[in-house]
């Protein structure tokens, strides 16, 4: 493979990607996306939309997913640092309802490939963060669902410091529990 290292996680198909960074006195260069490298690793997908957000410290976005039109995502941080989380919602998966979290930053340049049927969210740890991600399906507001960030059945260990004020959108305050989600899909 080329200039990317692929690292398996505790959840099947959820992959951390570390690009090879070339640095010198002028700065750095790295490939943030290489379709051939991903395909060679087994990630054969087409991305149709790129998104970017800027958020302040303590902002928690998520845990979002599209139910009928699922999106796979390739996520990274352009500036700052976040704690990024994916929750497996694939029916029949051995790790259904389990989560994986990782610190993504402009310093470590790590990315994560999140397959379809995962809920996704992140908490901003730095003063601000610019977060960018590619999606395999277009955003459909009417299809978006959200799991509540502090659901005790999922039990995500968010790195919230005592001086951090967690900020949620009005929409994310009303996200549902995993139990509610399971009841709605039966």
Number of C-alpha atoms within 10 A of each C-alpha: 11 12 15 20 15 17 11 11 13 11 17 12 14 20 20 20 22 18 21 16 15 11 10 8 5 6 7 9 12 13 13 18 15 12 13 13 17 18 12 11 13 10 15 12 14 12 17 12 13 14 11 13 11 15 20 16 19 22 23 24 20 25 22 21 25 22 19 12 15 21 23 21 23 22 25 27 25 19 18 21 26 29 19 25 24 28 26 23 21 15 10 7 12 11 15 15 19 18 20 16 18 15 20 26 24 16 11 14 20 21 25 24 21 23 23 22 20 27 26 24 21 25 27 30 24 17 12 17 23 19 23 18 20 20 22 19 17 14 17 12 8 9 12 14 20 24 25 18 26 13 14 10 11 18 12 17 11 15 13 14 10 6 7 13 12 13 17 16 11 8 11 19 14 12 19 16 18 18 13 11 15 10 9 8 7 5
